[in-house]
Amino acid sequence: MSGVQDVTERPGRRAGRPVARAVTEVFAPALLAALMPVVVGLHGTSPVAAGLAWALVGSLFCSVIPNSLIWWGVRRGRLTDHHIGRREQRRRPLTYGLLSVLVGLALMIGFGAPDPVVAMVVVMFALGLAVTVANLAWKLSIHAAVAAGAAAVLVIEFGPALLVSAPVVALVGWSRVRLRDHTVAQVLAGTAVGLLIAVPTFLLLR
């Protein structure tokens, strides 16, 4: 069905799909989950070397381990793609991801990681928990949730100048709708969840 629709699309609309695909990949939740602890660790901790070391630990448990499991599932044929486009396939990978982040948090708290880095990882866990629960009934956009949450943390950490990241959140939402992976409602809901969770969580814990 989607193949027929793509063929009948106007040339201008077809041309937008590679752009949407690029945006979806560049701002994928896995990449943001790996990058944000590093950004916060480098900016909000002293000495910087310690902040970076703990940030890399956060990236390992928030992104590298969970997404290695996802890619393994794709290679084994258990998942259709690395974005897990089918809602019914999401529960197990999301649950494993939450467990990975919990292990990382336990290590970070137990060994005294800097508060800003811990706060960022807690944000990632809270976002993961929210989308996992929502996924039981509805395919909320994880891309939108993580992008909005990351943008909110950037504004808190660096100030109002980072409000320039807001158009990126909108662009990510557009890409998910343009690729027909989500509806507008799912993207808006994901954006709202990202903001409502990231802002109070990071402010409270940093």
Summary of the structure (lengths in Angstrom):
residues: 206
radius of gyration: 17.2
end to end distance: 48.0
largest distance: 57.7
contacts: 704
relative contact order: 0.14
helix: 82%
strand: 0%
